[in-house]
Amino acid sequence: METVELRFQYTQSEYIRAERQYLISSKIIHKYDIALVAVFLLLSVVYMLFTSFSIFSILIFGLIIVVTALGSYLYILMPILKFKQTAKYHEEYTLVFSKETIEFKTQSIESEMKWDIYSALWESHDFYYLIQAPRIYTLIPKRVFKDLNEKRLFEEIVQSRVKTTKHV
């Protein structure tokens, strides 16, 4: 039985980059959201000036500031806090992939999972995302593969077990 064993530990910058990439790829945040917020912010300032700071114009401006703050938190701050506050992201991972199961080991966790918990494989330039549900995924950095053969075997195993493969 062919298996792929991967050992790695996330770095903070790597995890943050992957989480932000996931937010955009899953369309939780869109690439054009920043431009859209800037346009609405500019229009609300112009509207405030033309209406002599009416209550309605101030409310619209305030709403746009709140939406901007929430979007900034989701994209900029949340990935950093999630990495720093989640102990498992600081542990060394050992993942063993076979066509039947996935063995998952860290200092605090040891489990064997069946493939049916995963529905898709997303691949980016630097990462593989094994998707379980929205916002729930297993992140595998591509840097952890020893060579192209190990990477190909991993892809073959995963693609034989999940329904969808997507390049993000």
C-alpha positions as CSV (number, residue, x, y, z in Angstrom):
1,M,0.0,0.0,0.0
2,E,1.5,3.3,-1.1
3,T,1.5,6.1,1.4
4,V,2.8,9.7,1.6
5,E,4.2,10.8,5.0
6,L,4.5,14.6,5.5
7,R,6.2,16.3,8.5
8,F,6.0,20.0,8.9
9,Q,5.3,23.0,11.2
10,Y,3.5,26.1,10.0
11,T,5.3,29.4,10.1
12,Q,3.3,32.5,11.0
13,S,3.8,34.2,7.7
14,E,2.9,31.1,5.8
15,Y,-0.3,30.5,7.7
16,I,-1.4,34.1,7.4
17,R,-0.8,34.1,3.6
18,A,-2.7,30.8,3.2
19,E,-5.6,32.0,5.3
20,R,-5.9,35.3,3.4
21,Q,-5.7,33.3,0.1
22,Y,-8.5,31.1,1.3
23,L,-10.7,34.1,2.2
24,I,-10.4,35.4,-1.4
25,S,-10.6,32.0,-3.1
26,S,-13.7,31.0,-1.1
27,K,-15.2,34.4,-2.0
28,I,-15.7,35.4,1.6
29,I,-13.7,38.5,0.6
30,H,-13.6,39.6,-3.1
31,K,-10.5,41.0,-4.8
32,Y,-12.4,44.2,-5.7
33,D,-13.8,44.9,-2.2
34,I,-11.0,47.4,-1.3
35,A,-11.7,49.4,-4.4
36,L,-15.4,49.3,-3.8
37,V,-15.0,50.5,-0.2
38,A,-12.8,53.4,-1.4
39,V,-15.4,54.5,-3.9
40,F,-18.2,54.3,-1.4
41,L,-16.1,56.2,1.1
42,L,-15.3,58.9,-1.4
43,L,-19.0,59.2,-2.4
44,S,-20.1,59.4,1.2
45,V,-17.7,62.2,1.9
46,V,-18.8,64.1,-1.2
47,Y,-22.5,63.5,-0.2
48,M,-21.8,64.8,3.3
49,L,-20.2,67.9,1.9
50,F,-23.1,68.6,-0.5
51,T,-25.8,68.0,2.1
52,S,-24.0,70.1,4.7
53,F,-23.4,67.2,7.0
54,S,-27.0,66.0,7.2
55,I,-27.7,63.2,9.7
56,F,-28.4,60.8,6.9
57,S,-25.0,61.5,5.2
58,I,-23.2,61.1,8.5
59,L,-25.0,57.8,9.1
60,I,-24.0,56.5,5.7
61,F,-20.4,57.6,6.3
62,G,-20.4,55.8,9.7
63,L,-21.8,52.7,8.2
64,I,-19.1,52.6,5.5
65,I,-16.4,53.1,8.2
66,V,-17.9,50.1,10.2
67,V,-18.0,47.9,7.1
68,T,-14.4,48.9,6.3
69,A,-13.3,48.1,9.9
70,L,-15.0,44.7,9.8
71,G,-13.5,43.8,6.5
72,S,-10.0,44.9,7.7
73,Y,-10.4,42.7,10.8
74,L,-11.5,39.7,8.8
75,Y,-8.7,40.0,6.2
76,I,-5.8,41.6,8.2
77,L,-6.2,40.9,11.9
78,M,-8.1,37.7,12.2
79,P,-5.5,35.4,10.4
80,I,-2.8,36.8,12.7
81,L,-4.9,36.3,15.9
82,K,-6.1,32.8,14.8
83,F,-2.5,31.7,14.3
84,K,-1.2,33.2,17.6
85,Q,-4.1,31.9,19.7
86,T,-4.4,28.4,18.3
87,A,-1.9,26.1,19.9
88,K,-2.1,23.3,17.3
89,Y,-0.7,25.7,14.6
90,H,2.6,25.8,16.6
91,E,3.0,22.1,16.8
92,E,4.8,19.8,14.4
93,Y,2.4,17.9,12.2
94,T,2.8,14.4,10.8
95,L,0.3,13.4,8.2
96,V,0.2,10.0,6.5
97,F,-2.0,9.7,3.5
98,S,-3.1,6.4,2.0
99,K,-6.0,5.6,-0.2
100,E,-8.0,4.3,2.8
101,T,-7.3,6.8,5.6
102,I,-5.3,9.8,6.8
103,E,-3.3,9.5,9.9
104,F,-3.0,12.8,11.7
105,K,-0.5,13.3,14.5
106,T,0.7,16.3,16.6
107,Q,2.0,16.5,20.1
108,S,-1.6,16.8,21.4
109,I,-3.6,15.0,18.7
110,E,-3.4,11.5,17.2
111,S,-6.2,10.3,15.0
112,E,-7.1,8.3,11.9
113,M,-9.7,9.8,9.6
114,K,-11.6,8.5,6.7
115,W,-11.6,10.4,3.4
116,D,-15.3,11.0,3.4
117,I,-14.8,14.0,5.7
118,Y,-13.2,15.9,2.8
119,S,-15.2,17.1,-0.2
120,A,-12.6,18.9,-2.3
121,L,-8.9,19.6,-2.9
122,W,-8.0,23.2,-3.7
123,E,-4.5,23.8,-5.0
124,S,-2.7,27.2,-5.1
125,H,0.9,28.0,-6.0
126,D,2.1,27.3,-2.4
127,F,-0.5,25.2,-0.7
128,Y,-3.0,22.4,-0.8
129,Y,-6.3,22.9,1.0
130,L,-8.2,19.7,1.9
131,I,-11.8,21.2,2.3
132,Q,-14.2,19.7,4.8
133,A,-16.8,22.5,4.9
134,P,-16.9,26.2,4.5
135,R,-14.0,27.7,6.6
136,I,-12.9,24.2,7.7
137,Y,-9.9,22.8,5.9
138,T,-6.5,21.1,6.4
139,L,-3.7,23.2,5.0
140,I,-0.7,21.5,3.5
141,P,2.3,23.7,2.4
142,K,3.8,22.4,-0.8
143,R,7.3,23.1,0.6
144,V,7.0,19.9,2.7
145,F,7.2,17.4,-0.2
146,K,10.6,15.8,-0.6
147,D,10.3,15.7,-4.4
148,L,8.0,15.7,-7.4
149,N,7.2,12.0,-7.2
150,E,6.0,12.4,-3.6
151,K,3.9,15.3,-4.6
152,R,2.4,13.4,-7.6
153,L,1.6,10.4,-5.4
154,F,-0.1,12.7,-2.9
155,E,-2.2,14.2,-5.7
156,E,-3.2,10.8,-7.0
157,I,-4.2,9.6,-3.6
158,V,-6.3,12.7,-2.9
159,Q,-7.9,12.9,-6.3
160,S,-9.0,9.3,-6.1
161,R,-10.8,10.1,-2.8
162,V,-12.3,13.6,-3.1
163,K,-15.0,14.7,-5.5
164,T,-13.7,18.1,-6.6
165,T,-10.3,19.5,-7.5
166,K,-10.0,23.3,-7.9
167,H,-7.0,25.5,-8.8
168,V,-7.2,28.8,-6.9
